[in-house]
Amino acid sequence: MFAELWQWILLVVAIALVGVGLTVGLLRGRGGRATRLPPAAPRAPQVTTRPGMPSGGGADDEHGAGVLTAPPGEVATTPALEAPAPLEPAEPAYERPESARGRLARLRARLARSNSAIGKGLLALLSRGRLDEAAWEDVEDTLLLADLGPEAAGELVASLRTQVKVEGTTDEDVVRGWLREDLLRLVDPSMDRRVASSRVAGRPAVILVVGVNGTGKTTTVGKLARVLVAEDRDVVLGAADTFRAAAADQLATWGDRVGVPTIRSDREGADPAAVAFDAVRAATELEADVVLIDTAGRLHNKTNLMDELGKVKRVIEKLSPIDEVLLVLDATTGQNGLEQARVFAEVVDVTGIVLTKLDGTAKGGIVVAVQRKLGVPVKLVGLGEGPDDLAPFDPAAFVDAILE
Ligand code: GDP
Protein backbone atom coordinates (compact mmCIF):
# COMPACT_ATOMS: atom_id res chain seq x y z
CA MET A 1 0.00 0.00 0.00
CA PHE A 2 2.79 2.39 1.15
CA ALA A 3 5.02 1.31 -1.70
CA GLU A 4 2.25 2.07 -4.19
CA LEU A 5 1.66 5.53 -2.68
CA TRP A 6 5.39 6.39 -2.92
CA GLN A 7 5.41 5.32 -6.54
CA TRP A 8 2.55 7.75 -7.31
CA ILE A 9 4.24 10.61 -5.40
CA LEU A 10 7.51 10.06 -7.28
CA LEU A 11 5.65 10.04 -10.62
CA VAL A 12 3.84 13.36 -9.87
CA VAL A 13 7.10 15.02 -8.74
CA ALA A 14 8.89 13.84 -11.90
CA ILE A 15 6.12 15.21 -14.16
CA ALA A 16 6.17 18.54 -12.26
CA LEU A 17 9.97 18.84 -12.68
CA VAL A 18 9.80 18.18 -16.42
CA GLY A 19 7.02 20.84 -16.75
CA VAL A 20 9.00 23.47 -14.84
CA GLY A 21 12.11 22.72 -16.91
CA LEU A 22 10.23 23.17 -20.18
CA THR A 23 8.64 26.48 -19.07
CA VAL A 24 11.97 27.97 -17.95
CA GLY A 25 13.57 26.92 -21.23
CA LEU A 26 10.86 28.59 -23.26
CA LEU A 27 10.99 31.83 -21.28
CA ARG A 28 14.79 31.98 -21.60
CA GLY A 29 14.51 31.64 -25.33
CA ARG A 30 12.20 34.65 -25.61
CA GLY A 31 14.07 36.75 -23.05
CA GLY A 32 17.37 36.21 -24.84
CA ARG A 33 16.02 37.63 -28.06
CA ALA A 34 14.45 40.61 -26.41
CA THR A 35 17.76 41.89 -25.05
CA ARG A 36 19.36 42.08 -28.47
CA LEU A 37 18.06 45.08 -30.28
CA PRO A 38 19.19 46.46 -33.58
CA PRO A 39 21.27 49.61 -33.20
CA ALA A 40 19.46 52.91 -33.18
CA ALA A 41 19.21 54.73 -36.49
CA PRO A 42 21.94 57.38 -36.85
CA ARG A 43 21.03 61.02 -36.37
CA ALA A 44 21.98 63.79 -38.69
CA PRO A 45 25.24 65.28 -37.50
CA GLN A 46 24.83 68.54 -35.64
CA VAL A 47 26.37 71.48 -37.39
CA THR A 48 26.43 73.93 -34.54
CA THR A 49 29.86 74.06 -32.98
CA ARG A 50 31.26 75.88 -30.07
CA PRO A 51 34.67 77.38 -29.66
CA GLY A 52 36.95 75.24 -27.54
CA MET A 53 35.34 71.96 -28.60
CA PRO A 54 37.64 69.18 -29.71
CA SER A 55 37.77 69.22 -33.48
CA GLY A 56 35.14 67.05 -35.11
CA GLY A 57 33.05 67.00 -31.94
CA GLY A 58 29.39 67.78 -32.39
CA ALA A 59 27.31 69.29 -29.63
CA ASP A 60 25.63 65.91 -29.18
CA ASP A 61 28.81 64.00 -28.45
CA GLU A 62 28.72 65.35 -24.91
CA HIS A 63 25.48 63.48 -24.35
CA GLY A 64 26.51 60.29 -26.10
CA ALA A 65 24.02 60.75 -28.93
CA GLY A 66 24.92 60.76 -32.56
CA VAL A 67 26.79 57.42 -32.25
CA LEU A 68 26.62 55.61 -35.55
CA THR A 69 27.63 52.03 -34.59
CA ALA A 70 26.24 49.61 -32.00
CA PRO A 71 28.61 47.92 -29.46
CA PRO A 72 30.40 44.97 -31.12
CA GLY A 73 28.80 41.55 -30.92
CA GLU A 74 25.36 42.63 -29.90
CA VAL A 75 23.81 42.27 -33.31
CA ALA A 76 25.75 39.45 -34.92
CA THR A 77 25.19 36.81 -32.18
CA THR A 78 21.43 36.63 -32.65
CA PRO A 79 20.47 34.51 -35.62
CA ALA A 80 16.76 35.15 -35.13
CA LEU A 81 17.23 38.86 -35.76
CA GLU A 82 19.48 39.22 -38.77
CA ALA A 83 21.90 42.13 -38.59
CA PRO A 84 20.33 45.04 -40.46
CA ALA A 85 21.79 46.17 -43.77
CA PRO A 86 24.99 48.20 -43.33
CA LEU A 87 24.10 51.66 -42.06
CA GLU A 88 24.66 54.55 -44.42
CA PRO A 89 25.18 57.82 -42.53
CA ALA A 90 21.79 59.55 -42.90
CA GLU A 91 21.78 62.40 -45.39
CA PRO A 92 20.92 65.46 -43.29
CA ALA A 93 17.71 66.99 -44.59
CA TYR A 94 18.96 70.51 -45.26
CA GLU A 95 16.70 73.05 -46.90
CA ARG A 96 17.46 74.30 -50.39
CA PRO A 97 17.16 78.05 -50.32
CA GLU A 98 15.74 79.93 -53.29
CA SER A 99 18.38 81.25 -55.67
CA ALA A 100 19.24 84.92 -55.32
CA ARG A 101 18.33 85.73 -58.89
CA GLY A 102 14.65 86.30 -59.31
CA ARG A 103 13.94 86.86 -55.64
CA LEU A 104 13.09 90.52 -56.19
CA ALA A 105 10.78 89.54 -59.06
CA ARG A 106 8.89 87.28 -56.64
CA LEU A 107 8.81 89.96 -53.95
CA ARG A 108 8.02 92.84 -56.30
CA ALA A 109 4.29 92.76 -55.63
CA ARG A 110 5.04 93.15 -51.93
CA LEU A 111 7.24 96.13 -52.64
CA ALA A 112 4.69 97.67 -54.98
CA ARG A 113 1.90 97.23 -52.42
CA SER A 114 3.83 98.88 -49.63
CA ASN A 115 5.14 101.74 -51.76
CA SER A 116 2.11 102.35 -53.92
CA ALA A 117 1.45 105.57 -52.00
CA ILE A 118 4.45 107.18 -53.67
CA GLY A 119 3.81 106.06 -57.22
CA LYS A 120 0.04 106.37 -57.30
CA GLY A 121 0.04 109.66 -55.40
CA LEU A 122 2.63 111.23 -57.65
CA LEU A 123 1.07 110.12 -60.90
CA ALA A 124 -2.36 111.32 -59.79
CA LEU A 125 -0.92 114.74 -58.97
CA LEU A 126 1.23 115.06 -62.07
CA SER A 127 -1.36 114.03 -64.61
CA ARG A 128 -4.00 116.30 -63.13
CA GLY A 129 -3.59 118.78 -65.95
CA ARG A 130 -2.94 122.23 -64.57
CA LEU A 131 0.13 122.13 -62.39
CA ASP A 132 0.22 125.27 -60.32
CA GLU A 133 2.52 126.14 -57.43
CA ALA A 134 0.29 124.34 -54.91
CA ALA A 135 0.31 121.17 -57.02
CA TRP A 136 4.11 121.15 -57.16
CA GLU A 137 4.21 121.58 -53.40
CA ASP A 138 1.97 118.55 -53.06
CA VAL A 139 4.36 116.58 -55.28
CA GLU A 140 7.26 117.57 -53.05
CA ASP A 141 5.32 116.69 -49.88
CA THR A 142 4.56 113.22 -51.28
CA LEU A 143 8.26 112.66 -51.91
CA LEU A 144 9.15 113.87 -48.42
CA LEU A 145 6.56 111.57 -46.87
CA ALA A 146 8.24 108.70 -48.69
CA ASP A 147 11.48 109.64 -46.89
CA LEU A 148 13.32 110.64 -50.05
CA GLY A 149 14.96 113.46 -48.12
CA PRO A 150 14.68 117.22 -48.85
CA GLU A 151 17.65 117.39 -51.19
CA ALA A 152 16.59 114.59 -53.51
CA ALA A 153 12.93 115.65 -53.37
CA GLY A 154 13.91 119.20 -54.41
CA GLU A 155 16.00 117.89 -57.29
CA LEU A 156 13.24 115.62 -58.52
CA VAL A 157 10.62 118.37 -58.46
CA ALA A 158 12.95 120.78 -60.29
CA SER A 159 13.63 118.20 -63.00
CA LEU A 160 9.95 117.37 -63.46
CA ARG A 161 8.95 121.04 -63.59
CA THR A 162 11.46 121.68 -66.35
CA GLN A 163 10.27 118.73 -68.38
CA VAL A 164 6.60 119.65 -68.04
CA LYS A 165 7.45 123.19 -69.09
CA VAL A 166 9.58 122.19 -72.07
CA GLU A 167 7.34 119.39 -73.36
CA GLY A 168 4.08 121.05 -72.43
CA THR A 169 2.35 117.78 -71.57
CA THR A 170 1.06 116.03 -68.48
CA ASP A 171 0.05 112.84 -70.24
CA GLU A 172 0.27 110.08 -67.59
CA ASP A 173 2.44 107.70 -69.60
CA VAL A 174 4.87 110.46 -70.55
CA VAL A 175 5.06 111.69 -66.95
CA ARG A 176 5.54 108.12 -65.71
CA GLY A 177 8.54 107.83 -68.07
CA TRP A 178 10.12 111.01 -66.70
CA LEU A 179 9.48 109.99 -63.15
CA ARG A 180 11.03 106.59 -63.78
CA GLU A 181 14.14 108.13 -65.29
CA ASP A 182 14.55 110.68 -62.50
CA LEU A 183 13.97 108.16 -59.69
CA LEU A 184 16.40 105.73 -61.28
CA ARG A 185 19.04 108.44 -61.49
CA LEU A 186 18.51 109.19 -57.79
CA VAL A 187 18.77 105.51 -56.85
CA ASP A 188 21.97 105.40 -58.92
CA PRO A 189 22.27 102.17 -60.92
CA SER A 190 26.02 102.74 -61.33
CA MET A 191 26.85 101.79 -57.72
CA ASP A 192 28.55 98.44 -57.15
CA ARG A 193 26.08 96.36 -55.16
CA ARG A 194 27.93 93.06 -55.09
CA VAL A 195 28.49 91.54 -51.64
CA ALA A 196 32.08 90.39 -51.01
CA SER A 197 31.50 86.68 -50.53
CA SER A 198 34.27 84.81 -52.37
CA ARG A 199 37.67 83.77 -51.06
CA VAL A 200 40.23 86.51 -51.32
CA ALA A 201 43.94 85.72 -51.65
CA GLY A 202 43.48 82.19 -50.30
CA ARG A 203 41.38 83.14 -47.27
CA PRO A 204 37.64 83.45 -46.57
CA ALA A 205 35.91 86.78 -47.16
CA VAL A 206 34.94 88.38 -43.86
CA ILE A 207 31.59 90.14 -43.55
CA LEU A 208 30.74 92.06 -40.39
CA VAL A 209 27.03 92.77 -39.91
CA VAL A 210 26.23 95.75 -37.70
CA GLY A 211 23.10 97.63 -36.70
CA VAL A 212 20.87 98.50 -33.78
CA ASN A 213 19.12 95.55 -32.10
CA GLY A 214 15.58 95.14 -33.34
CA THR A 215 16.35 96.26 -36.90
CA GLY A 216 16.39 92.62 -38.06
CA LYS A 217 20.16 92.12 -37.91
CA THR A 218 20.32 88.50 -36.76
CA THR A 219 17.48 87.53 -39.09
CA THR A 220 19.35 89.22 -41.93
CA VAL A 221 22.54 87.27 -41.18
CA GLY A 222 20.50 84.04 -41.30
CA LYS A 223 18.77 85.02 -44.53
CA LEU A 224 22.05 86.16 -46.11
CA ALA A 225 23.59 82.77 -45.27
CA ARG A 226 20.78 81.23 -47.32
CA VAL A 227 21.40 83.58 -50.25
CA LEU A 228 25.07 82.57 -50.21
CA VAL A 229 24.35 78.85 -49.83
CA ALA A 230 22.05 79.12 -52.85
CA GLU A 231 25.09 80.47 -54.70
CA ASP A 232 27.15 77.43 -53.62
CA ARG A 233 29.28 79.29 -51.12
CA ASP A 234 30.69 77.53 -48.06
CA VAL A 235 29.55 79.74 -45.21
CA VAL A 236 30.48 79.98 -41.52
CA LEU A 237 28.43 82.05 -39.07
CA GLY A 238 29.82 83.86 -36.03
CA ALA A 239 27.35 84.64 -33.24
CA ALA A 240 29.11 87.67 -31.75
CA ASP A 241 25.88 89.24 -30.49
CA THR A 242 26.54 87.84 -27.04
CA PHE A 243 24.42 90.38 -25.20
CA ARG A 244 20.99 89.36 -26.42
CA ALA A 245 20.19 86.06 -24.73
CA ALA A 246 18.52 84.34 -27.69
CA ALA A 247 20.63 85.72 -30.51
CA ALA A 248 23.14 82.84 -30.71
CA ASP A 249 20.41 80.17 -30.62
CA GLN A 250 18.47 82.10 -33.24
CA LEU A 251 21.50 82.26 -35.52
CA ALA A 252 22.43 78.60 -34.98
CA THR A 253 18.89 77.62 -35.97
CA TRP A 254 19.21 79.56 -39.23
CA GLY A 255 22.55 77.87 -39.87
CA ASP A 256 21.35 74.36 -39.02
CA ARG A 257 18.56 74.61 -41.57
CA VAL A 258 21.03 74.96 -44.42
CA GLY A 259 23.98 73.00 -43.00
CA VAL A 260 26.08 76.02 -42.09
CA PRO A 261 28.16 75.83 -38.87
CA THR A 262 27.73 78.52 -36.24
CA ILE A 263 30.60 79.52 -34.00
CA ARG A 264 29.31 80.71 -30.66
CA SER A 265 30.13 80.96 -27.01
CA ASP A 266 28.50 78.82 -24.35
CA ARG A 267 28.40 81.81 -22.07
CA GLU A 268 25.92 84.64 -22.32
CA GLY A 269 27.72 87.96 -22.16
CA ALA A 270 31.01 86.46 -23.43
CA ASP A 271 33.46 88.77 -25.18
CA PRO A 272 32.02 89.38 -28.68
CA ALA A 273 35.50 90.05 -30.06
CA ALA A 274 36.67 86.58 -28.93
CA VAL A 275 33.72 84.91 -30.65
CA ALA A 276 34.35 86.91 -33.84
CA PHE A 277 38.01 85.88 -33.71
CA ASP A 278 37.09 82.19 -33.27
CA ALA A 279 34.64 82.42 -36.17
CA VAL A 280 37.25 83.82 -38.55
CA ARG A 281 39.78 81.23 -37.40
CA ALA A 282 37.28 78.39 -37.87
CA ALA A 283 36.34 79.67 -41.33
CA THR A 284 40.02 79.78 -42.25
CA GLU A 285 40.61 76.23 -41.00
CA LEU A 286 37.50 74.97 -42.80
CA GLU A 287 38.62 76.77 -45.97
CA ALA A 288 35.19 78.39 -46.17
CA ASP A 289 34.37 81.00 -48.81
CA VAL A 290 32.90 83.49 -46.42
CA VAL A 291 32.30 84.12 -42.72
CA LEU A 292 29.33 86.22 -41.59
CA ILE A 293 29.63 87.80 -38.16
CA ASP A 294 26.55 89.00 -36.29
CA THR A 295 27.33 91.74 -33.74
CA ALA A 296 25.50 93.38 -30.86
CA GLY A 297 23.93 96.75 -31.61
CA ARG A 298 23.64 98.38 -28.23
CA LEU A 299 23.46 102.02 -29.11
CA HIS A 300 23.50 103.58 -25.63
CA ASN A 301 25.98 106.12 -26.80
CA LYS A 302 28.65 106.45 -29.39
CA THR A 303 31.52 105.79 -27.00
CA ASN A 304 30.08 102.40 -26.02
CA LEU A 305 29.53 101.46 -29.61
CA MET A 306 32.98 102.62 -30.55
CA ASP A 307 34.51 100.55 -27.73
CA GLU A 308 32.57 97.39 -28.58
CA LEU A 309 32.59 97.43 -32.35
CA GLY A 310 36.04 98.96 -32.47
CA LYS A 311 37.39 96.04 -30.41
CA VAL A 312 35.60 93.41 -32.55
CA LYS A 313 37.12 95.02 -35.64
CA ARG A 314 40.64 95.26 -34.20
CA VAL A 315 40.62 91.67 -32.95
CA ILE A 316 39.35 90.27 -36.28
CA GLU A 317 42.01 92.22 -38.11
CA LYS A 318 44.70 90.35 -36.19
CA LEU A 319 43.69 87.38 -38.35
CA SER A 320 42.24 88.84 -41.52
CA PRO A 321 41.17 92.05 -43.21
CA ILE A 322 37.43 92.75 -43.10
CA ASP A 323 36.03 92.77 -46.63
CA GLU A 324 32.52 94.02 -46.04
CA VAL A 325 30.67 95.86 -43.29
CA LEU A 326 26.92 95.65 -43.82
CA LEU A 327 24.78 98.08 -41.86
CA VAL A 328 21.24 96.84 -41.20
CA LEU A 329 18.59 99.57 -41.05
CA ASP A 330 14.87 99.21 -40.41
CA ALA A 331 13.16 101.11 -43.24
CA THR A 332 10.14 101.89 -41.08
CA THR A 333 12.17 104.03 -38.69
CA GLY A 334 12.71 106.90 -41.16
CA GLN A 335 14.84 109.75 -39.81
CA ASN A 336 15.82 107.65 -36.81
CA GLY A 337 17.36 105.13 -39.16
CA LEU A 338 19.34 107.85 -40.89
CA GLU A 339 20.68 109.03 -37.56
CA GLN A 340 21.74 105.45 -36.68
CA ALA A 341 23.48 105.23 -40.04
CA ARG A 342 25.46 108.38 -39.30
CA VAL A 343 26.65 107.10 -35.92
CA PHE A 344 27.66 103.66 -37.22
CA ALA A 345 29.48 105.16 -40.18
CA GLU A 346 31.65 107.13 -37.76
CA VAL A 347 32.63 103.95 -35.93
CA VAL A 348 33.17 101.46 -38.79
CA ASP A 349 33.72 101.75 -42.55
CA VAL A 350 30.27 100.76 -43.76
CA THR A 351 30.49 99.26 -47.26
CA GLY A 352 26.83 98.40 -47.85
CA ILE A 353 23.36 98.82 -46.43
CA VAL A 354 20.65 96.25 -45.84
CA LEU A 355 17.22 97.85 -45.61
CA THR A 356 14.83 95.59 -43.73
CA LYS A 357 11.04 95.71 -43.39
CA LEU A 358 10.54 97.50 -46.70
CA ASP A 359 7.42 95.34 -46.99
CA GLY A 360 5.84 97.20 -44.11
CA THR A 361 6.34 100.80 -45.16
CA ALA A 362 5.53 103.28 -47.90
CA LYS A 363 8.85 104.94 -47.17
CA GLY A 364 10.90 103.45 -49.99
CA GLY A 365 12.53 106.84 -50.53
CA ILE A 366 14.85 105.96 -47.64
CA VAL A 367 16.92 104.01 -50.20
CA VAL A 368 17.92 107.30 -51.83
CA ALA A 369 18.28 109.22 -48.58
CA VAL A 370 20.57 106.71 -46.88
CA GLN A 371 22.76 106.21 -49.94
CA ARG A 372 23.26 109.96 -50.13
CA LYS A 373 23.95 110.26 -46.45
CA LEU A 374 26.62 107.53 -46.36
CA GLY A 375 27.75 107.44 -49.97
CA VAL A 376 27.45 103.64 -49.95
CA PRO A 377 24.91 101.51 -51.81
CA VAL A 378 21.88 99.62 -50.55
CA LYS A 379 22.93 96.05 -51.37
CA LEU A 380 20.06 93.99 -50.00
CA VAL A 381 16.45 94.57 -49.04
CA GLY A 382 14.28 92.66 -46.55
CA LEU A 383 10.72 92.22 -47.75
CA GLY A 384 9.13 89.92 -45.20
CA GLU A 385 9.68 87.47 -42.39
CA GLY A 386 10.01 84.38 -44.59
CA PRO A 387 13.45 82.73 -44.79
CA ASP A 388 13.94 83.71 -48.43
CA ASP A 389 12.46 87.21 -48.17
CA LEU A 390 15.83 88.93 -48.51
CA ALA A 391 16.74 90.03 -52.03
CA PRO A 392 19.71 91.66 -53.72
CA PHE A 393 18.71 95.26 -54.42
CA ASP A 394 18.01 95.97 -58.09
CA PRO A 395 17.47 99.70 -58.81
CA ALA A 396 15.36 99.26 -61.96
CA ALA A 397 13.08 96.62 -60.44
CA PHE A 398 12.73 98.79 -57.33
CA VAL A 399 11.70 101.92 -59.27
CA ASP A 400 9.32 99.92 -61.46
CA ALA A 401 7.69 98.46 -58.37
CA ILE A 402 7.20 101.92 -56.88
CA LEU A 403 5.57 103.18 -60.06
CA GLU A 404 3.35 100.16 -60.63
P1 GDP B 1 17.97 92.05 -34.22
O1 GDP B 1 17.72 92.37 -32.77
O2 GDP B 1 18.36 93.27 -34.98
O3 GDP B 1 18.93 90.94 -34.42
O4 GDP B 1 16.55 91.66 -34.82
P2 GDP B 1 15.94 90.27 -35.28
O5 GDP B 1 16.76 89.69 -36.36
O6 GDP B 1 15.69 89.42 -34.09
O7 GDP B 1 14.56 90.74 -35.95
C1 GDP B 1 13.59 91.49 -35.26
C2 GDP B 1 12.22 91.24 -35.92
O8 GDP B 1 12.18 91.82 -37.20
C3 GDP B 1 11.89 89.76 -36.13
O9 GDP B 1 10.57 89.54 -35.75
C4 GDP B 1 12.06 89.56 -37.62
O10 GDP B 1 11.26 88.53 -38.13
C5 GDP B 1 11.62 90.91 -38.14
N1 GDP B 1 12.14 91.19 -39.48
C6 GDP B 1 13.43 91.17 -39.90
N2 GDP B 1 13.52 91.49 -41.21
C7 GDP B 1 12.25 91.75 -41.65
C8 GDP B 1 11.69 92.15 -42.92
O11 GDP B 1 12.37 92.38 -43.91
N3 GDP B 1 10.33 92.32 -42.95
C9 GDP B 1 9.54 92.11 -41.87
N4 GDP B 1 8.24 92.32 -42.01
N5 GDP B 1 10.03 91.74 -40.67
C10 GDP B 1 11.38 91.55 -40.55
Boltz pocket constraint, residues with backbone or C-beta under 6 A from the ligand:
constraints:
  - pocket:
      binder: B
      contacts: [[A, 211], [A, 212], [A, 213], [A, 214], [A, 215], [A, 216], [A, 217], [A, 218], [A, 219], [A, 220], [A, 355], [A, 356], [A, 357], [A, 358], [A, 359], [A, 360], [A, 381], [A, 382], [A, 383], [A, 384], [A, 385], [A, 389]]
      max_distance: 6.0
